[in-house]
């Protein structure tokens, strides 16, 4: 390499419990250059950069700056060395002003009193250096997301900043905001900052990075100058193993292919979330919405469940045009939903598995008597316990939080089986579940379709799509960019389309 | 059709032979032990304690708090508070005693009940429609209705004639307030543990986001909860006015704290989602027995307040430690 690296990591290993997620990784970041870090979910990207930024400790390995080994004990130690990680989630203090947020944690103070004027002067300096103009006295809560991210970057630039790490910074940004971020990164490069840039998007790599590094299953599998790397080469490195397609081929059409769609979207839009989306799913069919976080795929699925209003175009369920104002309307129309954030959106942690499963069906369980008893809930629970292979004590009263993630997911799925939903909306169904449970969830979703439900799966995991979908719709930034059916659904086609690269 | 989802579940199990695993002890077991210890202690210390009439006294003493605590448990299970109950009771009482002479008892009672429901309606409206936090809403209402009671009653104690039903002992010498309390507890017990509405309240308290996503119209359900709390205020207001034969601006001062004490002592989590009416009854009796017993032992009432305060903190502290232990074990 022509330029001597500023930061070099050697032989970094890290295990969580018994599982080693980084198997001795080497990485170099040169000043004034962008190193793009790619890899699928769980490849170890975030773990690696958190170790570099002092947020996690490596089990073994060495991190050297300018050739001198350092013990990056914690975040404060890393910051003192000029290494700063800008997280994907914004972590600002919304009610405070832009200026106060920029100096947050490093207030210019005299004898314990913060000096207001000095605060503004310093904030102004940093923003000028970034080449952006933001209202210093406005509360950050009044800014747009992209602007808040700039404030985060500005904060990272106060004091010494020699290596900046971005973790998927554009995931939630608009095109214009992304452009502005790229300009800022070009400026940082010119100032000699070493940049590590985690992304899922190939087009960004070729746009701003000098080098590209692909991580897979805790190993570096590709490290190449961007100029020398081909897109195909990068995709192949990321995907590695071939993911077999186990879903139905085109010939074995879904049983309900001749029936009218159970759910249909016609040019549907919802605010800023998605625009002009068309989709239909027949009984027995599994349709996937594939897209990265922020692509709008989840939001389209959620709109079918009444979580977002469809404000242009139309939503039809069961052949009838509907306007859902509340998920209760969707449930009444026969739609069920496995939400993306199970802990926050689906689970009643402190309540029993039976109660969790019975929740949408209480009215039916109560029947004419109007009474819901634990016994009746237990009957409903037992109906699905074995069929879904829920692994638990044989006790309907067991609190749901005592089950593993995959089994919790099965209870939530059972909730809609009991309810008899004709349209199932699944958002990120395999997020945070282990490999074994993943297969069981696939099996359960397929059975759901075979029983005549129309299934819509929104996911950012191509494996879900390849395993399940009869048809797949790829979304980028709130719009549909590609559609595949049957055997045309492949990993390369999907990731290519979602990365904004559509093969001719 | 899928063979996995449609196949018959394994041959019908004999429910009684099914392994129950470790049956969890009821959440309130610790408190129940404490209550029994209290009873044993006082029955040893005072010969009057186990007397039938004395139990009538205890029940009468906790009746007002108990009626309100039933609704308080329902609300707290959904993560909601009603601090306006003390003032509400006073307002109901003053409406009753002010209007009874001119309207007659029954119309005045109807008006008083409407007053209680009105307060519940206002609370519910502010919390669910306007979106003001329940603690703040009902704290504001506590001040407003205490003040309005003072304005209407001009700070006087006003007597009421022919309204002494609550002093009756219709059978077995059981005082009327005790009967009312048992009836209210029974109604709330069924409501909370055997109806769809009760299940919804638990779901909302356990996770309001998930509750919405299983089709629960969260605001409507909570609104009804505040309305029920208003109904209990009305009932408690009628009860206390009849017991005293009068009402004044000082009626029910501090009741909201007694209610919260009983509910929390009974094991309902401050963050909602767990808690039972049975627990609240135990919490209620722990406080009632304590103050009754200490009175029998001639302990000054100021010290009784100290004891109640210590008890509350102790109970919640123990609960915290227990939960931390459970989390670690899980």
Interface residues (C-beta under 8 A of the other chain):
Chain A: X305 X307 X326 X327 X328 X330 X331 X332 X337 X339 X344 X345 X346 X347 X348 X349 X350 X351 X355 X359 X360 X362 X363 X366 X370 X371 X372 X373 X382 X383 X385 X386 X387 X388 X393 X394 X395 X397 X398 X401 X402 X415 X417 X443 X444 X446 X447 X448 X450 X451
Chain B: X1 X2 X4 X5 X6 X7 X9 X10 X18 X19 X20 X21 X24 X190 X194 X195 X196 X198 X199 X200 X202 X203 X206 X207 X209 X210 X211 X212 X213 X214 X215 X216 X217 X269 X273 X274 X330
